[in-house]
């Protein structure tokens, strides 16, 4: 009997991920940000269709199979769909656009690793760089680069004899944003931090998986469907929210302090503590601070930036009050677990 599974990453550029001087090119319309990706996908065919629609920058499709006899894996291999799905880059000046084909790097696939007789782990690194030139200063010789920095993801998937599987984003470039889909096609993980400055200055040559270095990915669980709805309300509803930068280690809110704002995490990872006890960490898409708005204006938790963080700050009128109450109930249940 053959069992098979497919895991996928798709990498895209949200508007809130670009804050370096490169942002000016997006604001002028020379380049474009991407709309959010779907919450679920049906498989490699949909990934290729999304690529044709220019919905993402590149994708890592990892398919693995195993032959199983009496509960023991006897043979393994990568599926035909495995590999890189690379988009193109379109730059526009006035009404004139030029599309640059991306440069793909060789797919890196170490031999699958067996874990006993009943599980095997596949790993695959894909990536490349845009065909459009990106002249810039860099941190080491030759101190100037013309070719765009390298982007990549390293995806691992453990496949078991019973057909179940686990997926993990093991490494990735610090730009752009990377979303991870499991074997059921569900969005399950996100890269928590985009750092375009590090990417622009350091990510070339040997400082890539095709040299001698991968970059461990900071991964967070995805936000709830309710938070996605509220994120849209905050960012595209009415008044534009204030975007704030929080340095690593700084406190966004402190338990017991007064507070009248709602926070949407745009980038970075935030730790949540109540009564000095850590409750977990959240990342892009998470909405925080709702209970103070509903329960007397006092913060019920301490929020600290684990990494550099960007948040959008909005008032209670930015979202529907019923959604705010529903979010508060869901967060209370999470805190009680």
C-alpha positions in Angstrom: 0.0 0.0 0.0 1.2 3.5 -0.9 0.7 6.5 1.4 1.4 10.0 0.2 1.2 13.6 1.5 1.8 17.1 0.2 2.9 20.1 2.2 3.2 23.6 0.8 4.6 27.0 1.6 3.6 30.1 -0.3 5.6 33.3 0.1 4.1 36.8 -0.5 4.6 40.5 0.3 2.0 42.1 2.6 1.9 45.9 2.6 2.9 46.0 6.3 6.0 43.9 5.7 8.0 46.6 3.8 9.4 49.6 5.8 12.9 50.1 4.4 13.6 52.6 1.6 12.3 49.9 -0.7 8.8 50.8 0.4 8.9 53.9 -1.8 8.9 51.8 -4.9 5.7 50.2 -3.8 4.1 53.5 -2.8 4.9 54.9 -6.3 3.4 51.9 -8.0 6.6 50.7 -9.4 6.1 47.3 -7.6 3.1 45.8 -6.0 2.1 44.4 -2.6 0.1 41.1 -2.6 -3.4 40.5 -1.3 -3.7 37.9 1.5 -3.5 34.3 0.4 -6.4 31.8 0.9 -6.9 30.0 4.2 -6.9 26.7 2.4 -5.8 25.2 -0.9 -6.8 22.0 -2.7 -3.3 21.0 -3.9 -0.5 21.6 -6.4 -2.9 22.5 -9.3 -4.3 25.4 -7.3 -0.9 26.6 -6.3 0.1 26.8 -10.0 -3.2 28.6 -10.8 -2.5 31.1 -8.0 1.0 31.6 -9.5 -0.6 32.4 -12.9 -2.8 35.0 -11.1 0.4 36.6 -9.6 -0.9 36.0 -6.1 2.5 35.1 -4.5 6.3 35.3 -5.2 7.2 31.7 -5.0 6.0 28.4 -3.5 7.6 25.2 -2.1 5.5 22.2 -2.9 6.8 19.1 -1.1 5.2 15.7 -1.9 6.5 12.5 -0.4 5.3 8.9 -0.7 6.0 5.7 1.2 5.3 2.0 0.4 3.9 0.2 3.4 3.7 -3.5 4.1 2.3 -4.8 7.4 2.8 -1.4 9.1 6.5 -1.2 7.9 7.7 1.4 5.4 9.6 -0.5 2.7 10.3 2.2 0.2 10.1 6.0 0.0 10.5 8.8 -2.6 9.6 12.4 -3.6 6.4 12.9 -5.7 6.4 14.3 -9.2 4.7 17.5 -8.0 7.6 18.3 -5.6 9.6 21.4 -6.4 9.6 25.2 -6.8 6.8 27.2 -8.3 8.4 30.5 -9.1 6.5 33.7 -10.0 7.7 36.7 -12.0 8.3 40.3 -11.1 6.5 43.2 -12.8 7.8 46.7 -12.5 5.7 49.7 -13.8 6.6 53.2 -14.8 3.5 55.3 -15.6 1.4 52.9 -17.6 4.3 50.9 -19.0 5.1 47.6 -17.3 8.0 45.2 -17.7 7.9 41.7 -16.4 11.2 40.0 -15.3 11.4 36.2 -15.1 12.7 35.0 -11.8 16.0 33.1 -11.5 15.4 29.8 -9.9 18.1 28.0 -7.9 18.5 24.2 -7.8 16.1 22.4 -5.5 17.9 20.9 -2.5 16.6 17.5 -1.4 18.7 15.5 1.1 17.9 11.8 1.3 14.7 11.1 3.3 15.5 10.1 6.9 13.8 7.0 8.4 12.6 7.2 12.0 12.3 3.5 12.8 10.1 1.3 10.5 6.9 3.5 10.6 7.9 7.1 9.7 10.1 9.0 7.3 11.0 12.7 7.1 11.4 14.6 3.8 13.1 17.9 3.5 13.2 20.3 0.6 14.7 23.8 0.0 13.6 25.9 -2.9 14.2 29.5 -3.9 15.8 32.0 -6.2 15.8 35.7 -6.8 13.9 38.1 -9.0 15.1 38.9 -12.5 14.7 42.6 -11.8 17.9 44.3 -10.7 18.1 45.7 -7.2 21.3 47.8 -6.8 22.2 48.3 -3.1 25.0 48.5 -0.5 25.7 45.2 1.3 27.6 44.3 4.5 30.6 42.5 3.0 32.7 42.4 -0.2 32.0 43.4 -2.9 29.9 45.9 -0.8 27.6 46.6 -3.7 25.2 44.1 -5.2 23.1 44.5 -8.4 21.2 41.2 -8.4 18.3 40.9 -6.0 18.8 39.0 -2.7 17.9 35.3 -2.5 14.6 34.1 -1.2 13.9 30.5 0.0 12.0 28.2 2.3 13.2 24.9 3.8 10.1 22.7 4.4 10.1 19.3 6.2 7.4 16.8 6.4 7.2 13.6 8.5 5.0 10.9 6.8 3.9 7.9 8.9 2.9 4.4 7.8 -0.7 5.2 8.7 -0.8 8.1 6.3 -0.7 10.9 8.9 1.9 13.6 8.6 3.4 16.6 10.3 4.8 19.7 8.6 7.4 22.2 9.7 9.0 25.3 8.3 12.6 24.6 9.2 14.3 27.6 7.6 13.5 30.6 5.4 14.8 33.9 4.1 13.9 36.8 6.4 11.8 38.3 3.6 9.0 38.0 2.4 6.2 36.5 4.5 5.9 32.7 4.4 2.7 30.8 4.9 2.6 27.0 5.6 -0.1 24.6 4.5 -0.5 21.1 5.8 -1.4 17.8 4.0 -5.1 18.8 4.2 -4.3 22.1 2.5 -5.0 24.1 5.7 -3.0 27.1 6.6 -1.4 26.1 9.9 1.8 28.2 10.4 3.3 31.6 9.5 6.7 33.0 9.6 6.5 35.5 12.5 9.0 38.1 11.4 9.9 39.8 8.1 13.2 41.7 8.2 13.8 43.3 4.8 16.9 45.2 6.0 18.8 42.0 6.9 17.6 40.4 3.7 18.8 43.3 1.6 22.2 43.7 3.2 23.2 40.1 4.1 21.3 37.5 2.0 23.6 36.7 -0.9 26.4 34.4 -1.8 27.4 32.0 1.0 24.7 33.3 3.4 22.1 31.1 1.8 21.3 27.3 1.7 23.2 27.2 -1.6 26.3 28.5 0.2 26.7 27.2 3.7 23.9 28.7 5.8 20.2 28.4 6.3 18.2 30.8 8.6 16.0 29.1 11.2 12.4 30.3 10.7 10.5 31.9 13.6 7.1 30.3 13.2 3.8 31.1 14.9 0.4 29.5 14.7 -2.2 31.1 12.5 -4.8 33.5 13.9 -8.5 32.6 14.1 -11.0 33.3 11.3 -12.6 35.9 13.5 -9.3 37.7 13.9 -8.9 37.7 10.1 -12.2 39.3 9.7 -11.4 41.9 12.3 -8.0 42.5 10.7 -9.7 43.5 7.5 -12.0 45.8 9.4 -9.1 47.5 11.2 -6.9 48.0 8.1 -9.5 48.6 5.4 -12.6 49.7 7.2 -12.6 53.4 8.0 -10.0 55.5 9.6 -6.4 54.4 9.0 -4.9 53.0 12.2 -1.7 54.2 13.6 1.2 51.9 13.0 3.8 51.7 15.9 7.1 50.0 16.1 8.0 48.2 19.4 11.7 47.3 20.0 12.6 43.8 21.1 12.1 43.4 24.8 9.9 46.5 25.2 6.4 46.2 26.8 3.4 47.0 24.7 0.9 46.8 27.6 1.3 46.1 31.3 -1.3 44.3 33.3 -3.4 46.7 35.4 -2.5 49.8 33.4 -5.3 51.8 31.8 -5.8 51.2 28.1 -8.3 52.2 25.4 -6.7 50.8 22.2 -7.0 47.6 20.3 -3.8 46.1 18.7 -3.4 44.2 15.5 0.1 42.5 15.2 1.4 43.3 11.7 4.8 41.8 12.1 6.9 40.2 14.9 6.2 38.0 17.9 4.6 39.1 21.1 4.5 37.2 24.4 1.4 37.2 26.6 1.7 37.0 30.4 -1.0 37.1 33.1 0.0 37.4 36.8 3.6 36.8 35.8 2.8 33.5 34.1 3.6 33.1 30.4 0.5 32.1 28.4 2.1 31.9 25.0 3.3 33.8 22.0 1.4 35.3 19.1 2.4 36.7 15.7 1.1 38.5 12.6 -2.7 38.6 12.5 -3.3 38.3 16.2 -5.6 41.0 17.8 -4.8 41.9 21.4 -6.1 44.3 24.0 -9.9 43.8 23.5 -10.7 42.9 27.1 -9.6 46.3 28.4 -12.0 47.9 26.0 -14.9 45.8 27.2 -14.0 45.4 30.9 -13.4 48.7 32.4 -10.4 50.0 30.6 -7.7 48.1 32.5 -5.2 45.8 30.8 -5.7 42.2 31.8 -2.3 41.0 30.5 1.3 42.1 29.9 2.4 42.1 26.3 6.1 42.1 25.5 7.9 42.2 22.2 9.9 39.0 21.7 11.3 40.3 18.4 11.0 43.8 16.9 7.2 44.2 16.4 4.9 46.4 14.4 1.3 46.8 15.5 -1.7 48.8 14.2 -3.4 50.6 17.1 -7.1 51.3 16.7 -10.1 52.3 18.9 -13.1 50.1 19.7 -15.1 51.8 17.0 -12.8 50.2 14.3 -14.5 46.8 14.7 -18.0 45.5 15.4 -18.7 45.3 19.1 -20.2 41.8 18.8 -17.0 40.6 17.2 -15.0 42.2 20.0 -17.0 40.3 22.6 -16.6 37.0 20.7 -12.9 37.5 20.5 -12.7 38.3 24.3 -14.5 35.0 25.0 -12.2 33.0 22.8 -9.1 34.5 24.5 -10.5 33.8 27.9 -11.0 30.2 27.0 -7.4 30.0 25.7 -6.1 31.5 28.9 -7.9 28.9 31.0 -6.4 25.9 29.2 
